Amino acid sequence: MTPENRWSCTGSQYLFQSRWYAVRQDTLISVDGRAITYTVVEHPGFVVIVPLLPDGRVVMERIYRHPLQRVNLECPSGGLDGEAPEIAARRELEEETGYRSGRLIGLGKYAASSGISDEEFSIFLATDVNADGVLRREITEDIEIELIPLADLRAMVLRGEIADAPSALAILLASEAVKSE
């Protein structure tokens, strides 16, 4: 018996639903036969983009994150909004930064917080980046753009100076991808 079918779900109910995510409560029967309640956050997913300029700098965002009550240094990112990840990556990059990319290179798909959520994110390295797009930020996107060399960002990740985990992973993967080109 595989781990996927050792647990059975005997019921589900939604506790909350919005445009962005839903909270579902499941009743499960564990492998030893006990009934437990498991709460899951359903999320449609998001993208993270490492926009690399020809001079080796990356378009980064200093953005206020209300749940943390602080400003984070992050890669541009955003929700899928029902789109394929590559389309969402192009849209989010332009909306948040005003930059557009001629080429996107997929660097992988990852689970964001698999203990409580089904949320996954895709990472892209954007090259042939130009500042010829149109900003269309949402009201929650209080963003300042910074251009930082990729090598400096990698060092910042390794020193623990970038707290946003998806951005940290994206920077490390982009650094490796650039080395191998």
C-alpha positions in Angstrom: 0.0 0.0 0.0 1.5 3.4 -1.0 1.4 6.4 1.4 -1.0 8.2 -0.8 -3.8 5.6 -0.2 -3.1 4.7 3.4 -5.2 7.7 4.6 -8.9 8.0 3.8 -11.0 11.2 3.8 -14.5 10.7 5.1 -15.7 14.3 4.8 -14.8 17.9 3.8 -16.2 21.3 4.4 -15.1 24.8 3.5 -14.6 27.1 6.4 -13.7 30.1 4.2 -13.5 30.9 0.5 -12.2 34.0 -1.3 -10.9 35.0 -4.7 -7.3 34.3 -3.5 -7.6 31.1 -1.5 -9.9 28.8 0.5 -9.7 27.0 3.9 -11.0 23.5 3.9 -11.4 21.1 6.8 -11.1 17.4 6.1 -12.0 14.5 8.4 -9.4 11.8 7.8 -8.9 8.2 9.0 -5.2 7.7 9.8 -3.2 4.6 9.0 -3.9 3.3 12.5 -7.7 3.8 12.2 -8.1 7.0 14.2 -10.3 9.9 13.0 -8.5 13.3 12.8 -9.4 16.7 11.5 -7.0 18.3 9.1 -7.2 21.9 7.9 -5.9 22.7 4.4 -5.4 26.0 2.7 -6.2 25.7 -1.0 -4.3 28.1 -3.2 -4.1 28.2 -7.0 -0.3 28.8 -7.0 2.1 31.6 -8.0 5.2 32.4 -9.9 8.5 33.9 -8.9 10.7 35.6 -11.5 14.4 36.5 -11.5 14.6 39.3 -14.1 18.3 39.4 -15.2 19.5 42.6 -16.9 22.2 42.3 -19.5 24.7 43.9 -17.1 24.1 41.1 -14.5 21.9 43.0 -12.2 18.5 41.7 -11.1 15.3 43.7 -10.8 14.3 43.2 -7.2 11.4 44.6 -5.1 11.3 46.0 -1.6 7.7 45.3 -0.7 5.7 45.7 2.4 4.2 42.4 3.6 1.3 43.0 6.0 1.2 39.4 7.5 4.9 39.9 8.5 4.5 43.6 9.2 7.7 44.4 7.5 9.3 45.2 4.2 11.0 42.3 2.4 13.5 42.2 -0.4 11.9 39.8 -3.0 11.9 38.8 -6.6 8.9 39.9 -8.5 6.1 37.3 -8.0 2.4 36.9 -8.1 -0.6 34.7 -8.5 -1.5 32.6 -11.5 -5.0 34.1 -11.9 -6.1 31.1 -13.9 -3.2 31.4 -16.4 -0.3 29.1 -17.3 2.8 29.8 -15.2 4.8 31.3 -18.1 1.9 33.7 -19.0 1.5 34.7 -15.4 5.3 35.3 -15.0 5.3 37.7 -18.0 2.2 39.5 -16.7 3.4 39.8 -13.1 6.9 41.0 -14.1 5.4 43.8 -16.2 2.6 44.8 -13.8 4.9 45.0 -10.7 8.1 46.4 -12.2 7.5 47.9 -15.6 10.0 45.5 -17.1 9.3 42.9 -19.8 11.3 39.8 -20.7 12.1 38.5 -24.2 12.9 35.0 -22.8 11.8 33.0 -19.8 13.6 29.9 -18.6 11.7 27.6 -16.3 13.8 26.6 -13.2 11.3 24.3 -11.5 8.0 23.9 -9.6 8.0 23.7 -5.8 5.6 23.2 -2.9 5.3 26.3 -0.8 4.1 24.9 2.6 3.1 21.3 2.1 2.1 20.7 5.7 -0.8 23.1 5.5 -1.4 24.0 1.9 -1.6 22.7 -1.7 0.1 25.9 -2.9 2.9 25.4 -5.4 5.1 27.9 -7.2 7.0 28.0 -10.4 10.4 29.8 -10.8 11.5 31.5 -14.0 14.8 33.2 -15.0 13.9 36.1 -17.2 16.5 37.3 -19.7 16.4 39.9 -22.5 14.8 42.2 -19.9 13.9 45.8 -20.8 12.1 48.6 -18.9 9.5 49.1 -21.7 6.4 47.8 -19.9 3.5 49.4 -18.1 3.2 49.3 -14.3 -0.3 48.1 -13.1 0.2 47.5 -9.4 -2.6 46.4 -7.0 -3.3 48.6 -4.0 -1.5 46.1 -1.7 1.7 46.3 -3.8 3.7 49.0 -2.1 7.0 48.4 -4.0 10.3 50.1 -4.5 12.5 48.7 -7.3 16.2 47.9 -6.7 18.7 46.7 -9.2 21.2 44.4 -7.5 24.0 42.2 -9.0 23.0 38.5 -9.1 26.3 37.6 -7.3 25.5 40.0 -4.5 22.0 38.5 -4.1 23.4 35.0 -4.0 25.8 36.1 -1.2 22.9 37.8 0.6 20.9 34.5 0.5 23.8 32.5 1.9 24.2 35.0 4.7 20.4 34.7 5.5 19.7 38.3 4.5 16.8 37.4 2.2 13.9 36.2 4.3 11.5 35.3 1.5 12.1 31.6 0.9 10.7 31.4 -2.7 13.0 34.4 -3.6 16.0 32.9 -1.9 15.5 29.6 -3.8 14.9 31.4 -7.1 18.1 33.4 -6.7 20.2 30.3 -6.0 18.7 28.4 -8.9 19.2 31.4 -11.2 22.8 31.7 -10.1 23.4 28.1 -11.0 21.6 28.4 -14.4 23.7 31.5 -15.3 26.9 29.6 -14.4 26.0 26.7 -16.7 25.3 28.9 -19.8 
